[in-house]
């Protein structure tokens, strides 16, 4: 098999890249290699699929602003033969709650966000009580609320819409598991699939999500990206709670509406790497429910409907995406390690990596702050607002 660009991983990152490559240059041949074409274990399909501007690094804020613009127009941009995908985008904002001890960090993050054009409001306890009367504000001094450009969407619909549009533009998707990388000096020449199929390529891209570290090792590169299991709980609550945003409590749990129910998770625990994708039910009653009922009394009568587990591709270096070319290899690009915010960044990161491959530079938005080369330079870009 011969292709100009081989994309290892057909999740939302790989599919977004394939979409942008074939849109920006219809003559380029793109092959996406996906080990799980049904996406049964794909992080994209198992994600809580939310988007926010409340980051503490400028590049993440800028990416989210442009990603939201794409998501608002996804039906038009990803339409195929008159079929417009509905990603169920809901703009209702994130609400970060803080106690007195968290006020300095909340104010610092707010200043960064406002300086970069994020529409966020810092609300004191009285303002929170007026806007969200169903919240128990014991221990809460203030909250940061996204007024526009934040919310959630159907991650699986976005993933499949990207893949379908990319196919319609000429991208080829094949089932396979990359198990070998052939190099000639500092140049990738061929990938080997598990069934011994060779894939000769001009470019290779690591978009393997939680499996990115294993793929990088095939090329002799160490990548600090680890698959961490996260369980998400689907919770039924009959109470009518108006204007419910995505809430991040001072204790670390998060919760948001999902259809007629809610989804949420307790503060993250240190799961071992590559743990089986089996939902853990115990933490719901032991950790999440008590904290949730204390913060929102209506959830005292809540009921656990079901739960699922997905992998979180955790970048242990600085919890930010690792993008672009590694100095060791001149035609292997990376788009990995987003630490929970990959699905919201895929529309912009996919475009950026496509531009880098096709033109040698980031043309629309400079993503060089997220360069994978910062690993070698020991130059972390710390993101303080990491959820889960």
C-alpha positions in Angstrom: 0.0 0.0 0.0 1.3 3.4 -1.0 0.1 6.8 0.3 1.3 10.3 0.6 0.2 10.6 4.3 -0.4 7.8 6.7 -2.5 8.8 9.8 -2.1 6.3 12.6 -5.4 6.5 14.5 -8.9 7.3 13.1 -10.4 8.9 16.2 -11.5 12.5 16.2 -7.9 13.9 15.8 -7.0 11.6 13.0 -10.3 12.0 11.2 -10.2 15.8 11.6 -6.7 15.8 10.1 -7.9 13.6 7.2 -10.7 16.1 6.6 -8.4 19.1 6.6 -5.7 17.5 4.4 -8.2 16.5 1.7 -10.0 19.8 1.9 -6.8 21.9 1.7 -5.2 19.7 -1.0 -7.6 17.4 -2.9 -4.7 15.9 -4.8 -3.0 14.4 -1.7 -3.5 10.8 -0.9 -4.4 10.2 2.8 -4.7 6.8 4.5 -6.1 6.6 8.0 -5.2 3.4 9.9 -7.6 2.6 12.7 -7.4 -0.5 14.9 -11.0 -0.2 16.1 -13.2 1.1 13.2 -16.4 0.6 15.3 -14.8 3.0 17.9 -15.9 0.7 20.8 -12.8 1.8 22.9 -12.1 5.1 21.2 -11.6 8.0 23.6 -13.5 10.3 21.2 -16.6 8.1 21.4 -16.4 7.7 25.2 -15.6 11.3 25.9 -17.9 13.7 27.9 -17.4 16.0 24.8 -17.3 19.4 26.3 -15.7 22.7 25.3 -14.5 25.6 27.3 -12.4 28.7 27.1 -11.5 28.7 30.8 -7.9 27.6 30.4 -4.7 29.2 31.9 -2.6 29.1 28.7 -3.2 31.5 25.9 -2.8 28.9 23.1 -5.6 26.7 24.6 -7.9 29.7 24.9 -7.3 30.6 21.2 -7.8 27.0 20.1 -11.1 26.8 21.9 -12.4 30.0 20.5 -11.7 28.8 16.9 -13.0 25.3 17.7 -16.3 26.7 18.9 -16.6 28.7 15.7 -16.2 25.4 13.8 -18.6 23.5 16.0 -21.3 26.1 15.5 -20.9 25.6 11.7 -20.3 21.8 11.8 -23.6 21.0 10.0 -22.6 23.1 7.0 -18.9 22.3 7.0 -19.3 18.5 7.4 -22.4 18.1 5.2 -22.2 15.2 2.7 -24.7 14.9 -0.1 -27.2 17.1 1.6 -26.9 15.2 4.9 -26.0 17.7 7.6 -24.7 16.2 10.9 -26.3 17.4 14.1 -23.7 17.4 16.9 -26.2 18.7 19.4 -24.1 21.7 20.5 -25.3 23.2 23.7 -23.8 26.5 24.9 -24.4 26.8 28.6 -21.0 27.5 30.0 -18.7 26.0 32.6 -18.9 27.1 36.3 -15.8 26.8 38.3 -16.5 27.0 42.1 -13.9 28.1 44.5 -13.5 28.5 48.3 -11.5 31.3 50.0 -8.4 29.2 49.5 -8.9 29.0 45.7 -9.7 32.7 45.1 -6.1 33.7 44.1 -5.9 31.0 41.5 -9.5 31.8 40.3 -8.7 35.5 39.9 -5.4 34.8 38.1 -7.1 32.4 35.6 -9.9 34.9 35.1 -7.4 37.7 34.3 -5.7 35.5 31.7 -9.0 34.5 30.1 -10.3 38.0 29.9 -7.0 39.2 28.4 -7.5 36.8 25.6 -11.1 37.6 24.8 -12.9 34.9 26.7 -16.4 35.9 27.7 -16.3 34.8 31.4 -17.7 36.4 34.6 -16.4 36.2 38.1 -19.4 35.9 40.4 -19.4 36.3 44.2 -21.5 34.1 46.4 -24.5 36.5 46.3 -24.5 36.6 42.5 -24.2 32.8 42.4 -27.2 32.4 44.7 -29.3 34.7 42.6 -28.4 32.9 39.3 -28.4 29.3 40.7 -30.7 29.1 43.7 -30.5 25.3 43.7 -26.8 25.4 44.7 -25.7 25.1 48.3 -22.9 27.6 48.6 -21.4 26.4 51.9 -17.7 26.9 51.6 -18.0 28.7 48.3 -16.5 32.3 47.9 -17.0 32.8 44.2 -17.3 31.1 40.8 -16.1 31.7 37.3 -18.9 31.3 34.7 -18.5 31.1 30.9 -21.1 33.3 29.4 -20.5 32.4 25.8 -18.4 30.0 23.8 -18.6 27.1 26.2 -20.7 24.0 26.5 -21.0 20.4 25.3 -21.8 18.4 22.2 -22.2 14.8 20.9 -18.6 13.7 20.5 -19.4 10.5 18.6 -21.4 12.5 16.0 -18.5 14.9 15.5 -16.1 12.0 15.1 -18.2 10.1 12.6 -19.0 13.4 10.7 -15.3 14.2 10.3 -14.6 10.6 9.1 -17.5 10.6 6.7 -16.6 14.0 5.2 -13.0 13.0 4.9 -14.0 9.8 3.0 -16.2 11.9 0.7 -13.2 14.0 -0.1 -11.0 11.0 -1.0 -9.4 9.9 2.3 -9.1 6.1 2.6 -9.8 4.5 6.0 -8.4 1.0 6.6 -8.5 -1.3 9.5 -5.1 -2.1 11.0 -2.8 -2.0 14.0 0.6 -0.4 13.3 3.2 -2.7 14.8 6.4 -1.5 13.0 8.0 1.6 11.7 10.8 1.5 9.2 13.3 4.3 9.1 16.0 5.4 6.7 18.1 7.7 8.7 15.8 10.4 10.2 13.0 9.5 7.7 10.0 7.2 8.0 9.7 5.1 4.9 7.1 2.5 5.8 4.7 1.3 8.5 4.0 -2.4 9.1 0.5 -3.5 10.1 -0.3 -6.4 12.3 -1.3 -8.6 9.3 2.1 -7.8 7.7 0.7 -5.3 5.3 3.3 -2.7 4.4 2.2 1.0 4.2 4.8 3.1 2.3 4.3 6.8 3.0 5.8 10.2 2.5 4.5 11.3 5.9 3.3 9.5 9.0 1.2 11.1 11.8 0.8 9.7 15.3 -2.8 10.3 16.2 -3.1 7.2 18.2 -4.7 8.7 21.3 -4.1 6.6 24.4 -1.8 4.3 22.4 0.4 7.2 21.2 3.3 6.2 23.5 3.5 2.7 22.0 3.4 4.0 18.4 6.1 6.6 19.3 8.3 3.8 20.7 8.2 2.0 17.3 10.1 5.0 15.9 12.5 5.1 18.9 10.8 8.1 20.6 9.7 8.3 24.2 6.4 10.1 24.6 5.0 10.8 28.2 1.4 10.0 27.2 -0.4 7.4 29.3 -3.8 5.8 29.0 -5.7 6.6 32.3 -9.1 5.1 32.8 -11.9 7.5 33.8 -15.4 6.4 34.7 -18.4 8.6 33.9 -21.7 8.2 35.7 -25.2 8.8 34.2 -27.4 10.1 36.9 -31.2 10.6 37.0 -32.6 13.5 39.0 -36.3 14.6 38.7 -35.9 18.1 40.0 -36.0 21.0 37.6 -32.8 22.9 37.9 -32.8 25.9 35.6 -29.8 27.1 33.7 -27.6 24.2 34.8 -24.0 24.7 33.4 -21.1 22.3 33.5 -20.1 22.6 37.2 -16.6 21.9 38.5 -16.8 21.9 42.3 -14.1 23.0 44.6 -13.8 19.4 45.7 -12.9 18.3 42.2 -16.1 16.6 41.0 -17.8 17.7 37.8 -21.4 17.3 36.5 -23.5 18.5 33.6 -26.8 17.8 31.9 -27.0 15.1 29.3 -30.4 14.8 27.7 -33.0 14.1 30.5 -30.2 13.1 32.9 -26.9 14.3 34.1 -23.3 12.9 33.7 -20.5 13.5 36.1 -17.4 12.1 37.8 -15.6 12.4 41.1 -12.1 13.8 41.4 -9.7 11.7 39.4 -7.9 8.9 41.1 -4.5 7.5 40.1 -5.5 4.5 38.0 -2.7 2.4 36.7 -1.7 2.9 33.1 -3.8 1.0 30.5 -6.3 -0.3 33.1 -9.2 -2.4 31.6 -12.0 -0.2 30.3 -14.5 -1.4 33.0 -16.6 1.2 34.8 -15.9 1.4 38.5 -19.3 1.7 40.3 -18.0 2.0 43.9 -16.8 5.6 43.7 -20.3 6.8 42.9 -21.7 6.0 46.3 -18.5 6.5 48.2 -17.3 9.8 46.6 -19.5 11.4 44.0 -23.0 11.1 45.4 -22.2 12.5 48.9 -20.3 15.5 47.5 -23.0 16.1 44.8 -25.9 16.0 47.3 -24.1 18.4 49.6 -23.5 20.9 46.8 -26.9 20.4 45.0 -29.5 19.1 47.6 -31.9 18.0 44.8 -29.4 15.2 44.1 -30.1 13.6 47.5 -32.8 11.7 45.6 -30.7 11.0 42.5 -30.3 7.6 41.0 -27.4 6.0 39.2 -28.7 4.9 35.8 -25.5 3.5 34.3 -21.8 4.2 33.9 -19.1 3.9 31.3 -15.3 4.1 31.2 -13.0 5.7 28.7 -9.3 6.4 28.3 -7.9 9.8 29.0 -4.6 10.3 27.1 -2.7 12.0 30.0 0.5 13.9 29.2 2.4 13.6 32.4 4.9 16.3 31.3 2.6 19.3 31.4 -1.0 18.2 30.6 -1.0 20.0 27.2 -1.1 18.7 23.6 2.2 17.6 22.0 2.1 18.7 18.4 4.2 18.8 15.2 7.6 17.4 14.4 10.0 15.7 16.8 13.6 16.8 16.0 14.6 13.1 15.7 12.5 12.4 12.6 11.7 14.8 9.8 8.4 13.3 8.5 6.7 12.0 11.6 4.2 14.4 13.1 2.5 14.2 16.5 -0.9 15.2 17.7 -1.1 13.6 21.2 -1.4 14.0 24.9 -4.3 16.5 25.2 -5.1 15.3 28.8 -8.9 15.5 28.4 -9.4 18.5 26.1 -8.5 16.8 22.8 -12.0 16.4 21.4 -12.7 20.1 21.8 -9.4 21.0 20.1 -9.6 18.6 17.2 -11.1 21.0 14.6 -8.2 23.5 15.0 -5.4 21.0 15.7 -6.4 19.0 12.7 -6.2 22.1 10.5 -2.9 23.1 12.0 -1.2 19.8 11.5 -2.6 19.7 7.9 -1.1 23.1 7.3 2.2 22.1 8.8 2.5 19.0 6.5 1.3 20.7 3.4 3.0 24.1 3.7 5.7 23.7 6.4 4.1 26.1 8.8 1.0 26.9 10.9 -0.9 29.3 8.6 -4.2 30.0 10.5 -3.3 29.8 14.1 0.3 29.4 15.5 0.4 26.2 17.5 4.1 26.2 18.1 3.7 26.7 21.8 2.6 23.1 21.9 5.5 21.8 19.9 6.6 18.3 20.9 10.2 19.5 20.9 9.5 21.1 24.3 10.0 17.6 25.8 13.7 17.7 24.7 14.1 21.2 25.9 12.5 20.5 29.3 10.3 23.5 28.7 6.9 22.6 30.1 3.8 24.7 29.3 1.7 24.2 32.4 -2.0 24.1 32.1 -3.5 24.6 35.5 -7.2 24.1 34.6 -7.1 20.3 33.9 -10.3 18.5 34.7 -10.2 14.8 35.5 
